[in-house]
């Protein structure tokens, strides 16, 4: 059964990014809101963002609300912060597979990849 998962690591502190808000959208002719979640203390979401029949082939976008998280952490930020909402747009080609989209975050940069 296919599923979509994510997690966020704060690489500036070397710790999971707990309490970070994430929004998921499906991208067709326009953006369609799917759901909003918040990471737990381990920087993960408690359940898959999508799984089974709900996971369809297509284009999706995750929006990580990094600015809000960084303001609440010990990070020293400019005003406005360099990073605020981080959108990551990706495609699901085979909905029977596991798609894991992690975010490695710092106040001045980020990275992502297709994880396992």
C-alpha positions as CSV (number, residue, x, y, z in Angstrom):
1,X,0.0,0.0,0.0
2,X,1.4,3.4,-1.0
3,X,1.8,6.3,1.4
4,X,3.2,9.8,1.6
5,X,5.2,10.7,4.7
6,X,7.5,13.5,5.8
7,X,9.8,14.6,8.7
8,X,11.8,17.8,9.5
9,X,15.2,18.0,11.0
10,X,16.6,21.3,12.3
11,X,20.2,20.9,11.2
12,X,21.3,24.1,13.0
13,X,20.5,22.5,16.3
14,X,21.0,18.9,15.3
15,X,17.5,18.0,16.6
16,X,14.1,17.1,15.2
17,X,11.9,20.1,14.4
18,X,8.9,19.5,16.6
19,X,5.8,21.8,16.3
20,X,6.4,22.8,12.7
21,X,3.1,23.3,10.7
22,X,2.9,21.7,7.3
23,X,0.2,22.0,4.6
24,X,-0.4,19.6,1.8
25,X,-2.0,20.6,-1.5
26,X,-2.8,18.7,-4.7
27,X,-1.7,20.6,-7.9
28,X,-4.1,20.4,-10.8
29,X,-5.1,23.4,-12.8
30,X,-5.1,25.1,-9.4
31,X,-4.0,24.2,-5.8
32,X,-6.5,22.1,-3.8
33,X,-5.9,22.0,-0.1
34,X,-5.7,18.4,1.2
35,X,-4.8,18.7,4.9
36,X,-2.7,20.5,7.5
37,X,-0.5,18.7,10.1
38,X,2.1,19.6,12.8
39,X,5.2,17.7,13.4
40,X,5.6,15.8,16.8
41,X,8.6,16.0,19.1
42,X,10.5,13.6,16.8
43,X,10.0,16.0,13.8
44,X,7.6,13.5,12.2
45,X,3.9,13.4,11.5
46,X,1.9,10.9,13.6
47,X,0.4,9.2,10.5
48,X,1.0,9.2,6.7
49,X,-0.2,12.4,5.0
50,X,-1.9,10.2,2.4
51,X,-2.1,6.4,2.0
52,X,-4.0,3.7,0.1
53,X,-6.8,4.9,-2.1
54,X,-6.2,8.6,-1.0
55,X,-2.8,8.5,-2.6
56,X,-3.2,9.1,-6.3
57,X,-0.8,9.8,-9.1
58,X,-0.2,13.5,-9.7
59,X,1.6,16.6,-8.5
60,X,1.5,17.7,-4.9
61,X,3.0,20.5,-2.9
62,X,4.0,20.5,0.8
63,X,4.3,23.9,2.5
64,X,6.6,23.9,5.5
65,X,6.0,26.9,7.8
66,X,9.6,27.2,8.7
67,X,9.5,30.9,9.7
68,X,7.0,30.3,12.5
69,X,9.0,27.3,13.8
70,X,12.3,29.2,13.7
71,X,10.8,32.2,15.5
72,X,9.8,29.9,18.4
73,X,13.2,28.1,18.5
74,X,16.4,29.5,19.7
75,X,17.4,30.7,16.1
76,X,18.6,34.2,15.6
77,X,16.6,35.6,12.7
78,X,16.4,38.7,10.7
79,X,13.1,40.6,10.4
80,X,11.6,39.4,8.1
81,X,13.3,36.0,8.3
82,X,15.2,34.8,5.2
83,X,13.1,31.6,5.1
84,X,9.4,31.7,5.9
85,X,7.1,29.2,4.1
86,X,9.1,26.6,2.1
87,X,7.1,25.0,-0.8
88,X,8.2,21.7,-2.1
89,X,6.4,20.5,-5.3
90,X,6.9,16.9,-6.3
91,X,5.2,14.2,-8.4
92,X,3.7,10.9,-7.4
93,X,4.1,8.5,-10.4
94,X,3.3,5.2,-8.8
95,X,0.8,5.5,-5.9
96,X,1.6,1.9,-4.8
97,X,5.0,3.1,-3.5
98,X,6.2,4.9,-0.4
99,X,7.1,8.5,-1.0
100,X,9.0,10.2,1.8
101,X,9.7,13.9,1.5
102,X,12.0,15.0,4.4
103,X,13.1,18.6,5.0
104,X,16.5,19.5,6.4
105,X,16.2,23.0,7.8
106,X,18.3,25.8,9.0
107,X,17.5,29.6,9.3
108,X,19.4,30.3,6.0
109,X,19.0,27.1,3.9
110,X,17.2,23.8,3.4
111,X,17.5,20.6,1.5
112,X,15.1,17.8,0.6
113,X,15.3,14.4,-1.2
114,X,13.1,11.4,-1.8
115,X,13.7,9.3,1.3
116,X,12.6,5.9,2.2
